[in-house]
């Protein structure tokens, strides 16, 4: 049966009976959906586009519909009204991309989100995002360590456990150790990871014991999947720390976690290290990283320059690498060279390097201030170090984030330049000399108590004078 | 039949009915409203066959117990009522006309045959939710500007009603930006529904009563809303609403915060020039400064810097200034927080004073 045909006939008949208006209103958008036999009756299902049309058909036109359909189908009819809207393909927004709702946007966002998670995990783990395998230059002096690190990153907890890297300052132990961590995070963003200096580990144990919350400390270190400890030699001779570390080490390894340690010497040369720890350190893989040779230093320079988004011609890189042997110094030297280049854009890079090398070679290592340092330089150094404006330091505000740096500045002015208290007070917006005295005393006291404050002061000095 | 009622409430009720009536001029009978008088209540009904409204007005019925149903053309009678004073008007229904009297004024309007008028009932389902009318109105107002106004994607002309935990979320988008308002409600929302935005906003405007109730009549495919003075029924939109959750970023690579007024001020300045250059305003974020600038064109060019707090690396990103203006005009004064994920990902805007609103704008690719 052609339902459409039946329905058209019905509509024509109804038009004669009811007139044009109601038929146009209520029947034109309605259609015949099915006709089913049910004994002597026919069940006719009629679909109307919405509730109001259905209600009107039910209320007003059911009788006419019943009669007309009965005639056309030549049978008794039972009429069943339903609501059914035809969805136009236009209404289906899927497949119709807009800038906001497109696969490109979704994918881009997904990628960005993964990057953000990685970045967050890297900084939460206390890692440096630049310390990746990609940024690590390899030469015969460190290729074994590099290969071992790659193996550990690929198969944490299984390849070599612990991985013990040792070598002199600036050979890239920390870089390599963190590269493993970053690679693991890239593969498994959910990995629980902890990186710290052995000093931090020590301080936290002492804090925990003092604060009577060792369980919290244990939770923090023993529940991780990857534990990285830098300069492990410093725990030697500290019995409680070694004890705690021993248990931490065992628990992590028993749970299948990876441990990576660095030191300035191999385990058997670390004096006052408990034997049980020494033997554990030697269970995994112990690798020596040699001081970088000339070629490696050149490569490191090229990588650093690239990170700073600067051009460094090969010949200049070689000149620098020839004269500067400490890897730590390479980066500092490079930043200074580019800073000078910004001030003197006309000077060639090569000249700047040569001049700078001349100054550098008999360089003074001591971080005491130069004789004629200007008090303003100290204040400006402090402001840069704490990322505050100079005016904020001089100004009247007494909120904590400003007060403490201001006190550091006063401390340095007093200790390093021996400026009179009153003069320092004048410098800081006419503050009373007792305020200055209080500030200097306070920092003195703090420095006596806390290693962190001492470190802060020395890195401040480094920044200002170094 | 004779009744009397307050002119202003009569006018208001007719105006509300007109919001539905005006949608359907091609069917003559639907240009009329149905007046049903029962006891001391006048019910004004209107429908365009997709939506319907019933507004109630209190009256004084001179002939107690008498009932009546009449159909009238709303346009003319409303125009006449607007020329009368506030206060009482008297209505006298005869066989074929309605006579309106106030003091020394008198007018009559022909009645229409109401037998042609479609029957409708609004079914209030048992399952319903309760929301505060004020909050609902505010949420609608803040969501609607993002809703599509053209019909090229009909589903986007609607507002999505979605339950998230104990909040009802209203979502509007035109495919370039998105607004998401949340509000508290009582009861449980059954399923996601898309409601025509323009109609909803009009029909709900000035609804009386502190609380309104809403429900979905599954069998009829209609959303019903009841306030103190009216009950409405709206046909929901059929079709697939885009998956908005997928484009709401979970994290960010850059966050800036700034004063809303400063930002609005800056966008307004840039709007002068952006109109002539593809509506684009360029944002350069670097070192706690947000610099906005436009490309030079025959009407000139501009740039302005706004002090901001910055968390994350700097970024250069382009916007259609209309979207920025809409957002900043919409939110309360206070601190605005904007988060980015590079220059090609949806940007999230929030206002600290306006915690219930989340706004997303898709940036424009810069050349």
Contacts between the chains, C-beta under 8 A, distances in Angstrom:
chain1	res1	chain2	res2	distance
A	21	B	28	7.6
A	21	B	29	7.0
A	21	B	116	6.7
A	22	B	116	6.6
A	24	B	27	7.9
A	25	B	27	5.8
A	25	B	29	7.4
A	25	B	49	7.6
A	25	B	118	7.3
A	26	B	118	7.3
A	50	B	49	6.3
A	50	B	50	5.8
A	50	B	220	7.6
A	50	B	221	7.0
A	50	B	222	7.8
A	50	B	235	5.6
A	51	B	120	7.5
A	51	B	217	7.5
A	51	B	220	3.5
A	51	B	221	6.7
A	51	B	222	5.3
A	51	B	233	7.5
A	51	B	235	7.7
A	52	B	47	5.6
A	52	B	49	4.9
A	52	B	50	7.4
A	52	B	52	6.2
A	52	B	118	5.7
A	52	B	120	4.6
A	53	B	49	6.0
A	53	B	118	7.3
A	54	B	220	7.5
A	55	B	118	7.3
A	55	B	119	5.3
A	55	B	120	5.2
A	55	B	121	6.0
A	56	B	118	4.1
A	56	B	119	5.1
A	56	B	120	7.2
A	58	B	119	7.8
A	59	B	119	3.8
A	60	B	119	6.3
A	83	B	219	7.3
A	83	B	220	6.0
A	83	B	221	5.8
A	85	B	221	7.1
A	85	B	238	5.5
A	87	B	238	4.7
A	87	B	239	5.9
A	88	B	154	7.5
A	90	B	152	7.7
A	90	B	153	7.1
A	90	B	154	6.0
A	91	B	153	7.8
A	91	B	154	4.9
A	91	B	155	5.3
A	91	B	237	7.2
A	91	B	238	6.0
A	91	B	239	3.5
A	92	B	155	7.6
A	92	B	239	5.3
A	92	B	240	5.6
A	93	B	153	5.3
A	93	B	155	5.0
A	93	B	156	6.6
A	93	B	239	6.4
A	93	B	240	5.7
A	93	B	241	6.9
A	93	B	242	5.4
A	94	B	240	5.1
A	94	B	242	7.6
A	96	B	153	6.1
A	98	B	153	7.8
A	98	B	174	7.8
A	98	B	175	2.7
A	98	B	176	6.5
A	98	B	242	7.9
A	99	B	175	6.7
A	99	B	176	5.7
A	99	B	362	4.5
A	100	B	173	6.6
A	100	B	175	5.4
A	100	B	176	5.8
A	100	B	177	6.9
A	100	B	178	6.5
A	100	B	247	5.8
A	100	B	346	6.2
A	100	B	360	7.2
A	100	B	362	4.4
A	101	B	173	7.8
A	101	B	175	6.0
A	101	B	242	4.3
A	101	B	243	7.6
A	101	B	247	6.3
A	104	B	344	8.0
A	105	B	247	6.0
A	105	B	344	7.5
A	105	B	345	6.9
A	105	B	346	6.7
A	105	B	362	7.1
A	106	B	246	5.3
A	106	B	247	6.6
A	108	B	341	7.9
A	108	B	342	7.2
A	108	B	344	5.3
A	108	B	345	5.4
A	109	B	246	7.8
A	109	B	247	6.6
A	109	B	249	5.8
A	109	B	341	6.3
A	109	B	345	4.9
A	109	B	346	6.8
A	112	B	249	7.3
A	112	B	251	7.8
A	112	B	253	6.4
A	112	B	341	3.9
A	112	B	342	5.6
A	112	B	345	5.4
A	113	B	249	6.6
A	113	B	250	5.3
A	113	B	251	5.3
A	113	B	341	7.2
A	115	B	253	7.0
A	116	B	251	3.9
A	116	B	252	6.6
A	116	B	253	5.5
A	116	B	341	7.1
A	117	B	251	6.4
A	119	B	253	7.3
A	120	B	251	7.2
